């Protein structure tokens, strides 16, 4: 169950990210996003891999198909377990990402649906007239048609995705906030227990753990919540 909690290392400084990893010996899976990767990516990735931790490399590739193919290929040297692409890049881009990952059987390409910071009104500003739920389902359908089997979605979309596509798709859900934690900049949030009960496979949790006075205690508290 521990590997289902992915700890997000969203820090400006390598020292702070490393310190949190050191405080969480029980944690198995860590997420390194764009901010951290651009500032100290090699250092933190090496540190995690030397400690046999799983790596979620959250770079959210979106570009022309050949560029994404090259980006995924270049990422393989970091030995990620999860790597993200934006589904809005289109079917051909998704195919090329999947093709690039074929030589890494332990890598799962995750298709990002709609960012959890966005609301329906935000979506309309971009010219997308579908509701968030309908847009997410459409994007998952596109991903599945082009070789993906795993997606990043808000916990609010877990149930609709399960209803439409069944239990075999893997769902990774940010926007997770325990009742005792602040909502932060996420719009569509669930508690860890709610997300697991809805059918989420992996929970991405940052500040409620990493900014806690005792990160290890916060991690264990969440673990107990989802296993109760």
C-alpha positions as CSV (number, residue, x, y, z in Angstrom):
1,X,0.0,0.0,0.0
2,X,2.9,2.4,0.7
3,X,3.8,2.5,-3.0
4,X,0.4,4.0,-3.8
5,X,1.3,7.2,-2.1
6,X,3.5,9.3,-4.4
7,X,5.3,12.1,-2.5
8,X,5.6,15.3,-4.7
9,X,9.1,16.9,-4.3
10,X,8.1,20.5,-5.3
11,X,11.0,22.4,-3.9
12,X,13.2,25.2,-5.2
13,X,16.3,23.7,-3.6
14,X,17.9,20.3,-3.9
15,X,18.8,20.3,-0.2
16,X,15.1,20.7,0.8
17,X,14.0,17.8,-1.5
18,X,16.8,15.6,-0.3
19,X,15.9,16.4,3.3
20,X,12.3,15.3,2.8
21,X,13.5,12.0,1.2
22,X,15.7,11.4,4.2
23,X,12.7,12.1,6.5
24,X,10.6,9.5,4.7
25,X,12.4,6.2,4.7
26,X,9.0,4.4,4.6
27,X,8.0,6.2,1.3
28,X,8.5,4.2,-1.9
29,X,7.5,6.6,-4.7
30,X,8.5,10.2,-5.3
31,X,7.4,12.7,-8.0
32,X,9.9,15.1,-9.5
33,X,8.1,17.8,-11.5
34,X,9.3,20.4,-14.0
35,X,10.4,23.0,-11.5
36,X,12.6,20.6,-9.5
37,X,13.9,18.8,-12.6
38,X,15.1,22.0,-14.3
39,X,16.9,23.2,-11.1
40,X,18.5,20.0,-9.7
41,X,17.0,17.1,-11.7
42,X,20.1,14.9,-12.1
43,X,21.0,15.3,-8.4
44,X,17.6,14.3,-7.0
45,X,17.0,11.6,-9.5
46,X,20.4,10.0,-8.7
47,X,19.7,10.4,-5.0
48,X,16.4,8.6,-5.3
49,X,17.7,5.8,-7.5
50,X,20.6,5.2,-5.2
51,X,18.1,4.6,-2.5
52,X,16.0,2.3,-4.7
53,X,13.1,4.6,-4.7
54,X,10.5,4.7,-7.6
55,X,10.6,7.8,-9.8
56,X,7.6,9.6,-11.2
57,X,9.1,12.1,-13.7
58,X,6.3,14.6,-14.2
59,X,7.5,16.6,-17.2
60,X,4.1,16.7,-19.1
61,X,5.5,16.5,-22.6
62,X,3.4,18.2,-25.3
63,X,5.0,19.1,-28.7
64,X,5.0,17.8,-32.2
65,X,5.2,14.0,-32.3
66,X,8.8,13.6,-33.3
67,X,9.9,16.0,-30.6
68,X,8.0,14.1,-27.9
69,X,9.4,10.9,-29.2
70,X,12.9,12.3,-28.7
71,X,12.0,13.7,-25.3
72,X,10.7,10.4,-24.0
73,X,13.8,8.6,-25.4
74,X,16.1,11.1,-23.7
75,X,14.2,10.7,-20.4
76,X,14.9,6.9,-20.3
77,X,18.4,7.5,-19.0
78,X,16.9,8.6,-15.7
79,X,15.1,5.3,-15.3
80,X,11.6,6.7,-14.5
81,X,8.8,4.4,-13.5
82,X,6.2,7.0,-14.5
83,X,6.5,9.7,-17.2
84,X,3.8,12.1,-18.2
85,X,2.6,13.4,-21.5
86,X,-0.4,15.8,-22.2
87,X,-3.2,14.0,-24.0
88,X,-4.2,17.2,-25.7
89,X,-1.1,16.8,-27.9
90,X,-3.2,14.4,-30.1
91,X,-3.2,10.8,-31.2
92,X,-0.1,10.8,-33.3
93,X,1.9,12.4,-30.4
94,X,0.6,9.8,-28.0
95,X,1.6,7.0,-30.4
96,X,5.1,8.3,-30.7
97,X,5.5,8.6,-26.9
98,X,4.4,5.0,-26.5
99,X,6.7,3.9,-29.3
100,X,9.7,5.6,-27.6
101,X,9.0,3.8,-24.4
102,X,8.8,0.3,-25.9
103,X,12.4,-0.4,-25.0
104,X,11.7,0.4,-21.3
105,X,9.3,-2.3,-20.1
106,X,9.2,-1.0,-16.6
107,X,8.2,2.5,-17.6
108,X,4.5,3.5,-17.6
109,X,3.5,6.5,-19.8
110,X,0.8,8.5,-18.1
111,X,-1.6,10.6,-20.1
112,X,-2.5,13.9,-18.4
113,X,-6.1,14.8,-18.9
114,X,-7.2,18.1,-17.4
115,X,-5.0,19.8,-14.7
116,X,-6.5,19.8,-11.3
117,X,-6.0,23.5,-10.9
118,X,-8.6,24.2,-13.7
119,X,-12.3,24.7,-13.3
120,X,-15.0,24.5,-16.0
121,X,-14.7,28.3,-16.5
122,X,-11.0,28.0,-17.0
123,X,-11.6,25.4,-19.6
124,X,-14.0,27.7,-21.5
125,X,-11.4,30.4,-21.6
126,X,-9.2,28.1,-23.6
127,X,-12.0,27.5,-26.2
128,X,-12.9,24.0,-25.0
129,X,-16.6,23.9,-24.7
130,X,-17.0,20.5,-23.1
131,X,-17.4,20.2,-19.3
132,X,-14.3,18.9,-17.5
133,X,-15.8,15.5,-17.0
134,X,-16.7,15.1,-20.7
135,X,-13.3,16.4,-21.8
136,X,-11.5,14.0,-19.5
137,X,-13.5,11.0,-20.8
138,X,-12.8,12.1,-24.4
139,X,-9.1,12.4,-23.7
140,X,-8.9,9.0,-22.0
141,X,-10.6,7.5,-25.0
142,X,-8.0,9.1,-27.3
143,X,-5.2,7.8,-25.1
144,X,-6.6,4.2,-25.0
145,X,-7.0,4.2,-28.8
146,X,-3.3,5.1,-29.2
147,X,-1.7,2.7,-26.8
148,X,-1.9,4.2,-23.3
149,X,-3.3,2.4,-20.3
150,X,-2.7,4.9,-17.5
151,X,-3.9,8.4,-16.8
152,X,-3.6,11.4,-14.5
153,X,-7.0,12.8,-13.5
154,X,-8.7,14.7,-10.7
155,X,-10.2,12.4,-8.1
156,X,-13.6,13.8,-9.2
157,X,-13.2,12.0,-12.5
158,X,-12.2,8.6,-11.1
159,X,-15.8,7.3,-11.0
160,X,-16.8,8.4,-14.5
161,X,-13.6,6.9,-15.9
162,X,-14.1,3.6,-14.1
163,X,-17.7,3.5,-15.3
164,X,-16.8,4.1,-18.9
165,X,-13.5,2.2,-19.2
166,X,-13.5,-0.4,-16.5
167,X,-11.1,-1.4,-13.8
168,X,-8.0,-2.2,-15.9
169,X,-6.9,1.4,-16.6
170,X,-4.4,2.8,-14.1
171,X,-5.5,6.1,-12.5
172,X,-3.0,8.5,-10.8
173,X,-4.7,11.3,-8.9
174,X,-3.3,14.6,-7.7
175,X,-5.6,17.0,-5.9
176,X,-5.5,14.9,-2.7
177,X,-5.9,16.8,0.6
178,X,-6.5,15.1,3.9
179,X,-9.3,16.8,6.0
180,X,-6.6,18.2,8.3
181,X,-4.7,19.9,5.4
182,X,-5.2,23.2,3.5
183,X,-6.7,23.0,0.0
184,X,-3.9,25.0,-1.6
185,X,-4.1,25.8,-5.3
186,X,-6.1,22.7,-6.3
187,X,-9.7,23.1,-7.4
188,X,-11.0,19.6,-7.6
189,X,-9.9,17.7,-4.5
190,X,-10.7,14.6,-2.4
191,X,-9.4,13.2,0.8
192,X,-7.0,10.2,0.4
193,X,-9.7,7.8,1.6
194,X,-12.3,9.1,-0.8
195,X,-9.9,8.8,-3.7
196,X,-9.0,5.2,-2.9
197,X,-12.6,4.2,-2.3
198,X,-13.5,5.7,-5.7
199,X,-10.9,3.6,-7.5
200,X,-7.7,5.6,-7.6
201,X,-4.6,3.5,-7.9
202,X,-2.0,6.1,-7.0
203,X,-2.3,9.3,-4.9
204,X,0.0,12.2,-5.5
205,X,0.4,14.2,-2.3
206,X,2.8,17.0,-1.7
207,X,2.4,19.8,0.9
208,X,0.3,17.8,3.4
209,X,3.3,15.6,3.8
210,X,6.4,17.6,2.8
211,X,5.3,20.8,4.7
212,X,4.2,19.0,7.8
213,X,6.1,19.5,11.0
214,X,6.8,15.8,10.9
215,X,6.6,14.4,7.3
216,X,7.0,10.8,8.4
217,X,4.1,11.1,10.9
218,X,1.9,12.8,8.2
219,X,2.8,10.0,5.7
220,X,1.8,7.3,8.2
221,X,-1.4,9.1,9.1
222,X,-2.4,9.1,5.5
223,X,-1.4,5.5,5.1
224,X,-3.6,4.5,8.0
225,X,-6.5,6.5,6.6
226,X,-6.5,4.7,3.2
227,X,-6.1,1.3,4.8
228,X,-8.8,1.7,7.4
